[in-house]
Each structure stands twice: as structure tokens, then as C-alpha cells.
């Protein structure tokens, strides 16, 4: 049976939010220095373990115009040192481009989960410790500077392995223009004395041109498949999604899904987009909701647990 979670906040469609976000992004500096609010943020974040631990943060963005962004931030704090492995990619019309590929070890600063600058990436943090923006300024002037500006969070929940997940809006600034879209955020943590609890799981993040969004998690052996959707400004979630395993031919793959007890069903398939070593695959989706049909584009990748 489909479940509508009425406790979650109403999520207006992205075009309506664009007016608010454009004003906020254009009229004032939302991000204080990273030093401010550090103590409050550490105590407020449920994944901020005060022990040696591994932290994973993922940012996945699907733009209403087909632009894509994916960031994987793997940090292990142990004995006062922080081992980092950052990988960030974005995709415009020319395919996937690498923005950051960093592996290093530095002293732990404040909380081991907090993202830190890594050339050529800068990070701006808000009063509550939230990510406000991540920006990339390449040394090669022929490459585009890219900035992900994080907007309003419209829904947040705890994932099946205790990680914090949320859906919200964001804007990608690149190549002289801004693209509004859907942002999926996930942060997970594990004390190093505890063995990993779950294998990687596949997720899909999708947006269409009129402000609708989809997030699909493939449950596999660890739990049910889940979908979070906002269509026509209404936000709904289901935990009984039937997601058929991928039917793969060469480098192409197709999935189908349906939500029992509803009129929602759809098909997903990979779409050609040149890759620069990216672990992310571009996808497109057709969603059927009764007599309506929606066309989405976005990305899919396997997200590891810490």
C-alpha cells in the first residue's frame, strides 16, 4: 500500500522555489566563515562521533536542464589524523568532467565529518554547520569554474543504516549560467571498532524540466527499495517500491519499477554521456502516473556504507 507521510513539510515545485532562491543567492551572503558555530554544529549532527571513525558524505545533483553533479567525500579520523579521499565530477553538454581527485592525510580539525577545502575546491559552511556551497576554480583557464549552491531542504529522514539523508534544491553555476535542480544529500558514520554493516546500494537522483523530482534507493538484501517523489508540489514517500534488477546489454542498462496500490510505474535506462573516470552514470526515466507522463533525467551510482 502507498503511504503518504503527512508529517513531512510541503514541498512547492522547483519553479516556485526558484524565485525565493534567486533572491537569497543574489542579494546576500548566506555563508559565514567556517569557524562560526563549530561547537554547536558538532553537537547537533547525529553522525558526529567523538571517536576514531569513518565518515562518508555524498552530494548528488540533477538539474532541470540535464546538468549533473556528484561528490563523494570519504574521511577517516584516527589518532588525531584525517585520511581523505575526495572525488567530484560534473556533467554539462560535453559529458562528465573531473573537478577534484584528492587523497591525503592531514590533522583532524574540529570534527572529522566536516568537509575541508582541497585544491581547487573551497567549502562554505552555515551557522548550523550545514554545507552552503562548494566551488571549484581550475588552474586551466580553458576549463569552466563550477559552484554548487545549496538551497532549501524540503525533506530529511534517517536511512536504513542510520545515515542522515535529505532532498532539497540547489543551483549549479557553470559556463556563465545557473541551473536549478534537485539535490540529494547523505552523510553516514561508523566507529572504526564496529565492522561495516551494509554493502553498497544503488541510488537514482532525477529531475524534470518543470520542477518535479525523484529519488529512488535500491534496497537489495539490506531492506526494501524506497522512492521519494514530489510531483506537482506534493511530496510523498513509499517503502514498498518494486524495482526490477537491471537488464544490461554492453554498457547500457534498463530498470523498471512500480508502486503497488498506486498508478505510479516507470522505466529507467542509462543514456550516453562521455565519462572522465566518473563512477556515476547518466540516466533517463519515464514515469507514468495514471494518465500523466513525466520525463526525467539524472544520474545513478552505487553508494557505499562507511
Protein Blocks (a to p, Z undefined) as FASTA:
>chain_A
ZZddfkbccdddfklmmmmmmmmmmmpcfbdcfkgoklmmmmmpmklccbdcdddddddd
ddfkopacddddddddeehiacdddddddddfkopcdfbdcddddddehiaklccdddfb
dcdddfkopafbdcdddfblkbccddddddddfbdcddfkopacddddddddeehiacdd
ddddddddddfkbccfbdcddddddddfeopacddddfkjnbccdddddeehiacddfkb
ccdddddehjbccdddddehiabdcdddddddddehiabdcddddddehjbccddddddd
ddddZZ
